[in-house]
């Protein structure tokens, strides 16, 4: 876990230093002594290993350094401003996706080969091919412009978060539904389920105790990589719905070539993903009796 | 389960009976590819031509897909966008093949510590928000389209490496490999001449699944304004323009959006079918 994080940080740091052109290259040529002063102020005149050590020790104290473009802010302040919105959006979308996806998957898995099952899976398959960059603007068009049910952009009230959350959650709910359905269909045929059935267990105990925990294992392992793509999706959603989250700062920073800001966002995102993956592993061990018994 | 097997074994014998979704996606995909190649030639307009009498107009006879804010014909721009998006997708997929296949083949063939080390690298990279790193690359090194290809390819080789390694493990003990080793062939020769040609089947299947992911990644980056730049265009750029003007001119979003979705759906369907088909062949090689 730490190794992954260390790799990311080192990789990002190395890339930034490898880049041609300094962060202060602008339209206008700066006088050399001013540029030298600027470089000294941001410690860019030190040898590379010292810069690396400085960045790492800053990171250990939770300091991501100053923003190269927005002079009065450091990266911490910018990220702190966006984090509540992005984190809230991400968590809400994840739960929406889980509830929707598992619900649909259960409905389809236990009523296999019925009309409802086919309909659900057909809609679902289409959903997987619908990228957020198309769905999110279409949702704005239909629900905000034509029907006027929800506001189109901004972050003033809870209503502003309904459409972004759904837009972000939809592709994942589709994938989760597919996995849940496949898991249920497979688990139903397992010997341990037949044994449980032969013991005369009640329907609900059979489903909740013997089928679902096994059937949901693929969903859990899907959540790890999904976290990474959920973040990239949130960048688009924040852009479309005009939410001032980290993703917006990331795109702005990228367009302005604000190296430290972009670096900081990548580091924060990676840390979030790595932590999330750790919890996914824990959940996996907790759900799967085979892993649990070994300990 | 029994019933399922029977149905599957029966299918390869009558090849004419393709699933309807397969046929539909092959036809649609062919139309899109042909349109991307010859489409721009069919239109009376050039992608950068400005029709001063028709700015931000909806679809009409003169402009089947409408025009954008400055009066450029959207039909021809969408076709050019298709050209860009599909070309980037094909090249990036190719790059991922060039990195992923040898990586997996060497890891699988050499085994032991080398294998562990190489696959450990893949595992570490797997957990990263890779598309963000691509954006970082684009920011640092400028918006060079070649870099975009390379960077996209560099994301998608991970899965390929895993698949190729798995396949290599299953054939590394085969007699013909042992034979060539005893004849004195060195590692590079064995991997290149014997292992890679034998794992190419699953690789092709996986490449068809990679293609839509690359299209999606490219449109995502271009949507954010960090990929393909004006006056060049791609589906991502067109969709971004359409999103900006969604209230006044929704057709600017709808046409490129529909094309993108159709392409993704066709590629996904074909990829699924191809891998189903491969599973069938593996289960009963007699039908080959």
Interface residues (C-beta under 8 A of the other chain):
Chain A: X3 X4 X7 X8 X11 X12 X15 X16 X18 X19 X20 X125 X126 X128 X129 X130 X131 X133 X134 X136 X137 X138 X140 X141 X145 X189 X224 X225 X228 X231 X232 X235 X236 X239 X240 X250 X251 X253 X254 X255 X257 X259 X262 X263 X265 X266 X269 X270 X273 X274 X277
Chain B: X1 X124 X125 X126 X127 X128 X129 X130 X131 X132 X133 X135 X136 X137 X138 X139 X140 X141 X142 X212 X216 X219 X220 X223 X224 X225 X226 X236 X239 X240 X242 X243 X246 X247 X250 X253 X257 X260 X261 X264 X265 X268
